[in-house]
Amino acid sequence: MSNINEVSELRTVKIAQVVRSYVELAGHGSAGGQRSADEVAALFADNAIFESPIGGDVHRGVGAIRSAYHSMWDGREQGVNLVSLNVAGGEAAVHVQVVLSGQRVDVIDVMTFDDDAKIASLRAYFGPSNIVTL
Amino acid sequence: MSNINEVSELRTVKIAQVVRSYVELAGHGSAGGQRSADEVAALFADNAIFESPIGGDVHRGVGAIRSAYHSMWDGREQGVNLVSLNVAGGEAAVHVQVVLSGQRVDVIDVMTFDDDAKIASLRAYFGPSNIVTL
């Protein structure tokens, strides 16, 4: 029982580290977006799925996910503030505020992970009401 | 196409209303907890599932969910502040701060809904690192 708890605690720490890396890479200057897209793709499992926002296109596999991040981030400057990082039962939900192009967007990302703490799925919750013009 | 968008927008509004009702009921004085538990259970579909926190017990069906809320809320005073309400693709994620017994807990609830905008599933993300002693 104590072994299970130890593994579980280690896994929680690893998952929190991956989410923090994700949030750090998501904030970048316009020159750094391309490199951040490559590095963030490396956090995903080979067969991961990525849906942002939920209800939009679902990108399947790390190659498609890398392309999606390049489309979003190449040449784009954005700041990201971590509001709350919640890890439970080997899954994570994270509330961030993304500032770009004179807008602030409240986004809640929900992530699952494989046994190596690679991101197995990332689904982003945000809608028009979560976008504020600054 | 415009019909689909209209339905989708109406559904988004209905879902946001249900989540706001949920958050309002979650904040209550010690005398009001019991009534809030009954009223919140009425927001769930008959065959809904409730998991709080994720990794803990899963309560299946509105009867079991009603009992779970009575266990949590009867005779307990708590305040709830809405931090961010995110609706996308007919699902919702909501970041709230719950204040009770001298502690503040950042919770992210993720909900799905049936066709009548009843809650089909509610899964709550929070762990020890989300609890602050006031």
Interface residues (C-beta under 8 A of the other chain):
Chain A: T12 A16 P53 I54 G55 G56 V83 S84 L85 N86 V87 A88 G89 G90 E91 A92 A93 V94 H95 D106 V107 I108 V110 A124 Y125 F126 G127 S129 N130
Chain B: T12 A16 P53 I54 G55 G56 V83 S84 L85 N86 V87 A88 G89 G90 E91 A92 A93 V94 H95 D106 V107 I108 V110 A124 Y125 F126 G127 S129 N130
